[in-house]
Amino acid sequence: MEICASPEFASLPPSQIVPQLADQGCYIASESSFYRVLRACDQNHRRGRARPATRHKAPTSFEAKGPCQVWSWDITWLPGPIAGAFFYLYLIVDIYSRKIVGWEVHDRETADFAAALLRRAVWAEHCLTHPLVLHADNGSPMKGATMKVTMERLGVIASFSRPRVSNDNPFSEALFRTCKHVPGWPPRGFVSIAAARDWVQGFVRWYNTEHRHSAIRFVTPISAIGARRRRC
């Protein structure tokens, strides 16, 4: 229980605790033993600040069998220094590897910012020769003229959530949920847009290189891409 309750592991299930301890050269107990102790102490549930996750069905129109095939993106609000003030986090995630392939923090939501982020991500991930699909909800930045033209020029196929279905972008929603419930999340908000950008940069680095994602067999997004390349 002492290990599970420590700040490093308080938000993680045994299925992630055991591999991380193994990476550190430490073996305490098996995964099943961790679960048994937690169950005996009535702690066999999510111990972080987040409410239990709700499972969502992914959009079925497109399937990613490798990196740079289907991306999901969205915008979420980050709390600012005073009540009612927000910054806006733009994030693009590759749904095969769960790698965050692009992000920005701005002071407003616009299709222009979204289009610029998409261009940078496509170039950075070398996706110009791939038939890439980009899934989003039906917000105005997602369907703005600038974004539409940019996608056409890059050869990106648009995919949108179903009308009146608010939870039809599960990959981005899950990513934002993780972002806002990691132990380092600032509960009082960000003092400036520069502070928000610095924090998100650290989160993205951690998420891509250290976070073991349950949907990809508890490896990191970077490891998932590396494993795919070795198989090819």
Secondary structure as GFF3:
##gff-version 3
##sequence-region A 1 232
A	DSSP	alpha_helix	2	5	.	.	.	ID=ss1
A	DSSP	alpha_helix	14	23	.	.	.	ID=ss2
A	DSSP	alpha_helix	31	40	.	.	.	ID=ss3
A	DSSP	beta_strand	70	79	.	.	.	ID=ss4
A	DSSP	beta_strand	86	94	.	.	.	ID=ss5
A	DSSP	beta_strand	100	106	.	.	.	ID=ss6
A	DSSP	alpha_helix	111	124	.	.	.	ID=ss7
A	DSSP	beta_strand	133	136	.	.	.	ID=ss8
A	DSSP	alpha_helix	140	143	.	.	.	ID=ss9
A	DSSP	alpha_helix	145	154	.	.	.	ID=ss10
A	DSSP	beta_strand	157	160	.	.	.	ID=ss11
A	DSSP	alpha_helix	170	179	.	.	.	ID=ss12
A	DSSP	alpha_helix	193	209	.	.	.	ID=ss13
A	DSSP	three_ten_helix	214	216	.	.	.	ID=ss14
A	DSSP	alpha_helix	221	231	.	.	.	ID=ss15
###
